[in-house]
Amino acid sequence: MVEFEPVMLAPIAGALALAFAGYLTFRIMRQSPGTPQMRELSDTIYRGAMTFLNKEYRVMVVYAVIVTIILALVVNYQTAVAFTVGAFFSALAGNIGVRVATKSNARTAAAAKRSIGEGLRVGFSSGAVMGMCVVGLGILGVSIFYYLFGDPRIIVGFGFGASSIALFARVGGGIYTKSADMGADLVGKVEARIPEDDPRNPAVIADNVGDNVGDVAGMGADLFESYVGSIIAAMVIGFIGVTVGGIALSQTDAVILPMLLATVGIFCSIVAIFFVRVGRGAGIKTLHAALNKGVFGSAILMAVVSFLLIWYLIGVMEIFYAMLAGLIAGIVIGLAAEYYTENRFSPVQSIAISSQTGPATNIISGFSVGMISTLIPIIAVCAAILVAFQFAGLYGIAIAAVGMLSTLGMTLATDTYGPVADNAAGIAEMSKMGKTVRTRAERLDAVGNTTAAIGKGFAIGSAALTALALFAAYTNRMVDAGITMDLSITNPSVIVGLFIGGMLPFLFCALTMRAVGKGASLIVGEVRRQFRTIPGLMKGRAKPDYDRCIGISTSAALRNMALPAALAILTPIAVGLVSPEALGGLLAGAIVTGLLLAITLANAGGAWDNAKKYIEEGRFGGKGSETHAASVIGDTVGDPFKDTSGPSLNILIKLMSMAALLFVPLLLKVWGG
Amino acid sequence: MVEFEPVMLAPIAGALALAFAGYLTFRIMRQSPGTPQMRELSDTIYRGAMTFLNKEYRVMVVYAVIVTIILALVVNYQTAVAFTVGAFFSALAGNIGVRVATKSNARTAAAAKRSIGEGLRVGFSSGAVMGMCVVGLGILGVSIFYYLFGDPRIIVGFGFGASSIALFARVGGGIYTKSADMGADLVGKVEARIPEDDPRNPAVIADNVGDNVGDVAGMGADLFESYVGSIIAAMVIGFIGVTVGGIALSQTDAVILPMLLATVGIFCSIVAIFFVRVGRGAGIKTLHAALNKGVFGSAILMAVVSFLLIWYLIGVMEIFYAMLAGLIAGIVIGLAAEYYTENRFSPVQSIAISSQTGPATNIISGFSVGMISTLIPIIAVCAAILVAFQFAGLYGIAIAAVGMLSTLGMTLATDTYGPVADNAAGIAEMSKMGKTVRTRAERLDAVGNTTAAIGKGFAIGSAALTALALFAAYTNRMVDAGITMDLSITNPSVIVGLFIGGMLPFLFCALTMRAVGKGASLIVGEVRRQFRTIPGLMKGRAKPDYDRCIGISTSAALRNMALPAALAILTPIAVGLVSPEALGGLLAGAIVTGLLLAITLANAGGAWDNAKKYIEEGRFGGKGSETHAASVIGDTVGDPFKDTSGPSLNILIKLMSMAALLFVPLLLKVWGG
């Protein structure tokens, strides 16, 4: 008989999470998908999303095969296998998430017909499916490979698989979604002067698909990467050897603890998901409170249970403090993002005020809000680093990242709820449902906007901490293998690494913004063509060819992500082959400017968006005024900032650190050891 | 009898430069100031500039007295004296430069009446006065204090004086100039729909004053700081001890060499100034070629003479290669700035093309041009660092900075020529001179625009290299005093330093942009008030109250620079008192993101400006089209980017590094040694 060991809880938790996701999906699918018109809209979005994903998969498979072969040759075959499974799991989680999200939008709207509480239940369940799939598949993959190989250094392959899919989902998806969005708006709103979500616009479905592809699949893959990345980094550092508070941890303890913390987080998240419910006539505040109960509830539960776990299992409480530092920093970063992007607070209002003197002052004001919003997250990250290191060294930093991400099942549920509610409100509007239902759907959407902003902040912060943990694992492995590295910032190799690494996020942003521009201009051409050549289209008597627009922006996205993707993967390897010290500097530089730029772009974009909404509520002349026109320009500038370039940086910094860690065996061959 | 020593050449070169500046000024003042109308315009700008400077001086004196007392108490009285003189010399150079520039604008226009060659001669002479004053006073100050105290560590006080004035001139001046500019435009062009330089606009003189205050005094003080900063950093490192190519340099050699290289540079610059002349009917290309002959000529001369000097005096040619690396990097960075901001090249043209789809695409496109433009300068800086360090260690990096700045007398002359030619063209226009003269003045202006872009790039690059040299001097001094510092990027103090240092440029930019916004809104209020209350103003029968606008934007600038200034000076000291390692990380982080952001902002701003001009030349519908309107918005956004926030970062990174080096004695008291 196999004796019970705590680590066995990890795959059990993973299976449980997946089972729970299955149950939630079953419950969602039992709901009515609404009127035939609603169903048709929902189906078109669903089919569009699948078109995008299938096309993307074809490219991904080619990429994955090539990387698998390279890994088998350069690293080892186990790592290659882990890579393949990591890529597959991440893609699977994204696929399920998008499927369920696109099946839930109309159902959420239909449920809102009965009551707002029902609407929240359906929409949030759909988010919870994504959350559970990500954490379930994540911990399942890591724990299975640990069982198979017993060596965390191999599981890095699994993480790199997750990173690679995140690259496609976040960068490719980000370029796709904003090409479609800007292309649709530039011809529809600006030239043809038809409303934003008008079904006559051939690019409107591509735009709606983009919300799911970018905010559901992209966000999911991003956080899947962070989740497994932080666990793996902690395991690798633990494997090499950890001394905390003067006590040397046993290798097994140090390696399995990250998995167990994640396991505890899954249980806490499942429990907290049941906290999220409201009564029949709930207002925005009540909805907000319900979601907050889930997020804070899971964090508090996590703190309590992990305290007991560490106390019982290891008895070295320093590790708990490191975990707690990460958990708290994650919440602070999320709240800071909320403060800088919500129109209840002064930053967004100051942008609205600046819009009165035109678009230029709107842009400058939004840009300065974005830059100033780096202060709190940076302090939170620094505090977490100092506390975590103080108590548990570099291992502590990785544990802090694990702590920040431990309740991901819950936080990702609230993130993914956002785009579902957004789509639901759009469907309620387009299918001309009654005013009561539309008001309810809009309330659900408004709350979703807030959670989306928090989610973006959280994604950035956790990406930075995960990348740092991976960076620490990289240096640890090199030093452990006997490579002497002078990582001092007075070493010119390190300085040059810092400069080049610092520059990469700027370059990456510029390339992704350009890619959006190119994609959008192709869509502009296609929409103009359809307006011109399809008779009766503008009068609503003929249907536009939605699929062509989806196809065009998909190909454009996949083509234009090649250069930034190559940059992200090849630069660290190339630099590492020249100097492993420069590679250290490169990673540190990229993490610092990547974090700063990502926060600036995400919050500036979010703030512009909400400044526009603030004016649309009737302030400074409301819709149609000059002030409103100025705010629309800021909002458009913010689109690629917050939905393409900014989030892509999360991937850049993690992928580069993951690549460095993954190719340590190659570097060791070159540098001896 | 005193025996001749090579170092005596330094003060001689300084005196010669000042004498040459005096001669040039005499020659300029002999020129006719043109018609009474021209003289009046010129006088108003002159008086306005003096109003600003005098008001600024009152604040500066208070600041200087406080800092002097602190330095005398915390460091030593010699440093305090050096500080006072450094501040005075920098202010003096700026004052002379602005006086001569504002006296030369009308004279340049009047000289252009005779021939374009005459116009160039007067305009360029005015720039040369600034160039000669800066290098003359710079080398004079450094060499005199070396003669007096013989210890470069005291001369750091002189550098900090220069830094402090640069802070006022660049940050205060930058806020002033863009508050006035944006304020004038927002009411004049947008609301009252009168032309840009219309004398009925009460803020128009404040705007013209701003060009001189920002581009002449600001640029001059910035480069004065870089010039003396790089020399002092090299001297401090040399004083501690330098081994190059296995040979230990004598302390005296290592300390005086930076001064001698600067001395050689002054002679080369003076010679090269005579290269800059054109015939009677010169076109833009010929004008360009003449200025290039000066810049490249001085660099080639410098390379040849310094080769001989190092060979003859020290015989360690490694130092020459380090110097050459810096000299070449400076030119490459300048040329890269030209490429990204000139409308002959594709980056600016791509922005113009994007403007066809509105302001949002114009902004996104310009922003991505700015970010991508970091690539070449970063590679140039990295190459210079690697080459310089390879040959001569950290001393080499400081020598590279000295090399880059050695021909400053010449490069600053071409920079300062820009705003003088700009003002001359404005005066030619406003005083309704004949078409021939105006065409000539416009040609002179167009060439000036190019040199200004190159100058900005050069200022940023040299600031980064100077800051790096100062940073190296800081760590060298600490280590020399027996403080063990773990400056490894795996040390959490260093990581936290990197994050906080990296964030400061973002914060600094946000604060300076906000300051411009606040200042501009005060000007808007005042201009509206004058339009409303001064009878007959709009019909040209009454004169506006120019001085009030100057006064308002001056006070606003001085008030709003307090917070960013305090941030720049106090952060490094506070962090250093907590951890000297974190201070190391802070400086490195700030230099990296400061350089990247400064390039992005400067080049995006320059590119937007020229994209607008490109459209105004008649492309995409030309002036008055929707495309033009979109490009105007980009240009306005770019104004504070390129003229306030971007250049302010040069000061931030140098000032922080200078403060760290200056307060080493204080840090040593705390940290033992």
Chai-1 contact restraints between the chains, C-beta under 6 A:
chainA,res_idxA,chainB,res_idxB,connection_type,confidence,min_distance_angstrom,max_distance_angstrom,comment,restraint_id
A,L186,B,T357,contact,1.0,0.0,6.0,A-B,restraint_1
A,T357,B,L186,contact,1.0,0.0,6.0,A-B,restraint_2
A,P359,B,P359,contact,1.0,0.0,6.0,A-B,restraint_3
A,P359,B,I633,contact,1.0,0.0,6.0,A-B,restraint_4
A,A360,B,I633,contact,1.0,0.0,6.0,A-B,restraint_5
A,A360,B,T636,contact,1.0,0.0,6.0,A-B,restraint_6
A,A360,B,V637,contact,1.0,0.0,6.0,A-B,restraint_7
A,I363,B,I363,contact,1.0,0.0,6.0,A-B,restraint_8
A,I363,B,V637,contact,1.0,0.0,6.0,A-B,restraint_9
A,I364,B,M513,contact,1.0,0.0,6.0,A-B,restraint_10
A,I364,B,V637,contact,1.0,0.0,6.0,A-B,restraint_11
A,S368,B,A510,contact,1.0,0.0,6.0,A-B,restraint_12
A,S368,B,M513,contact,1.0,0.0,6.0,A-B,restraint_13
A,S368,B,R514,contact,1.0,0.0,6.0,A-B,restraint_14
A,M371,B,F506,contact,1.0,0.0,6.0,A-B,restraint_15
A,M371,B,C509,contact,1.0,0.0,6.0,A-B,restraint_16
A,M371,B,A510,contact,1.0,0.0,6.0,A-B,restraint_17
A,I372,B,A510,contact,1.0,0.0,6.0,A-B,restraint_18
A,T374,B,M503,contact,1.0,0.0,6.0,A-B,restraint_19
A,T374,B,F506,contact,1.0,0.0,6.0,A-B,restraint_20
A,I378,B,F499,contact,1.0,0.0,6.0,A-B,restraint_21
A,I378,B,M503,contact,1.0,0.0,6.0,A-B,restraint_22
A,C382,B,V496,contact,1.0,0.0,6.0,A-B,restraint_23
A,C382,B,F499,contact,1.0,0.0,6.0,A-B,restraint_24
A,I385,B,P492,contact,1.0,0.0,6.0,A-B,restraint_25
A,I385,B,I495,contact,1.0,0.0,6.0,A-B,restraint_26
A,I385,B,V496,contact,1.0,0.0,6.0,A-B,restraint_27
A,L386,B,P492,contact,1.0,0.0,6.0,A-B,restraint_28
A,F389,B,P492,contact,1.0,0.0,6.0,A-B,restraint_29
A,T475,B,T490,contact,1.0,0.0,6.0,A-B,restraint_30
A,L487,B,S488,contact,1.0,0.0,6.0,A-B,restraint_31
A,L487,B,I489,contact,1.0,0.0,6.0,A-B,restraint_32
A,L487,B,T490,contact,1.0,0.0,6.0,A-B,restraint_33
A,S488,B,L487,contact,1.0,0.0,6.0,A-B,restraint_34
A,S488,B,S488,contact,1.0,0.0,6.0,A-B,restraint_35
A,I489,B,L487,contact,1.0,0.0,6.0,A-B,restraint_36
A,I489,B,A588,contact,1.0,0.0,6.0,A-B,restraint_37
A,T490,B,T475,contact,1.0,0.0,6.0,A-B,restraint_38
A,T490,B,L487,contact,1.0,0.0,6.0,A-B,restraint_39
A,P492,B,I385,contact,1.0,0.0,6.0,A-B,restraint_40
A,P492,B,L386,contact,1.0,0.0,6.0,A-B,restraint_41
A,P492,B,F389,contact,1.0,0.0,6.0,A-B,restraint_42
A,I495,B,I385,contact,1.0,0.0,6.0,A-B,restraint_43
A,V496,B,C382,contact,1.0,0.0,6.0,A-B,restraint_44
A,V496,B,I385,contact,1.0,0.0,6.0,A-B,restraint_45
A,L498,B,V592,contact,1.0,0.0,6.0,A-B,restraint_46
A,F499,B,I378,contact,1.0,0.0,6.0,A-B,restraint_47
A,F499,B,C382,contact,1.0,0.0,6.0,A-B,restraint_48
A,F499,B,V592,contact,1.0,0.0,6.0,A-B,restraint_49
A,G502,B,V592,contact,1.0,0.0,6.0,A-B,restraint_50
A,G502,B,L596,contact,1.0,0.0,6.0,A-B,restraint_51
A,M503,B,T374,contact,1.0,0.0,6.0,A-B,restraint_52
A,M503,B,I378,contact,1.0,0.0,6.0,A-B,restraint_53
A,F506,B,M371,contact,1.0,0.0,6.0,A-B,restraint_54
A,F506,B,T374,contact,1.0,0.0,6.0,A-B,restraint_55
A,F506,B,L596,contact,1.0,0.0,6.0,A-B,restraint_56
A,C509,B,M371,contact,1.0,0.0,6.0,A-B,restraint_57
A,A510,B,S368,contact,1.0,0.0,6.0,A-B,restraint_58
A,A510,B,M371,contact,1.0,0.0,6.0,A-B,restraint_59
A,A510,B,I372,contact,1.0,0.0,6.0,A-B,restraint_60
A,M513,B,I364,contact,1.0,0.0,6.0,A-B,restraint_61
A,M513,B,S368,contact,1.0,0.0,6.0,A-B,restraint_62
A,R514,B,S368,contact,1.0,0.0,6.0,A-B,restraint_63
A,G584,B,I489,contact,1.0,0.0,6.0,A-B,restraint_64
A,A588,B,I489,contact,1.0,0.0,6.0,A-B,restraint_65
A,G589,B,V592,contact,1.0,0.0,6.0,A-B,restraint_66
A,V592,B,L498,contact,1.0,0.0,6.0,A-B,restraint_67
A,V592,B,F499,contact,1.0,0.0,6.0,A-B,restraint_68
A,V592,B,G502,contact,1.0,0.0,6.0,A-B,restraint_69
A,V592,B,G589,contact,1.0,0.0,6.0,A-B,restraint_70
A,T593,B,T593,contact,1.0,0.0,6.0,A-B,restraint_71
A,L596,B,G502,contact,1.0,0.0,6.0,A-B,restraint_72
A,L596,B,F506,contact,1.0,0.0,6.0,A-B,restraint_73
A,I633,B,P359,contact,1.0,0.0,6.0,A-B,restraint_74
A,I633,B,A360,contact,1.0,0.0,6.0,A-B,restraint_75
A,T636,B,A360,contact,1.0,0.0,6.0,A-B,restraint_76
A,V637,B,A360,contact,1.0,0.0,6.0,A-B,restraint_77
A,V637,B,I363,contact,1.0,0.0,6.0,A-B,restraint_78
A,V637,B,I364,contact,1.0,0.0,6.0,A-B,restraint_79
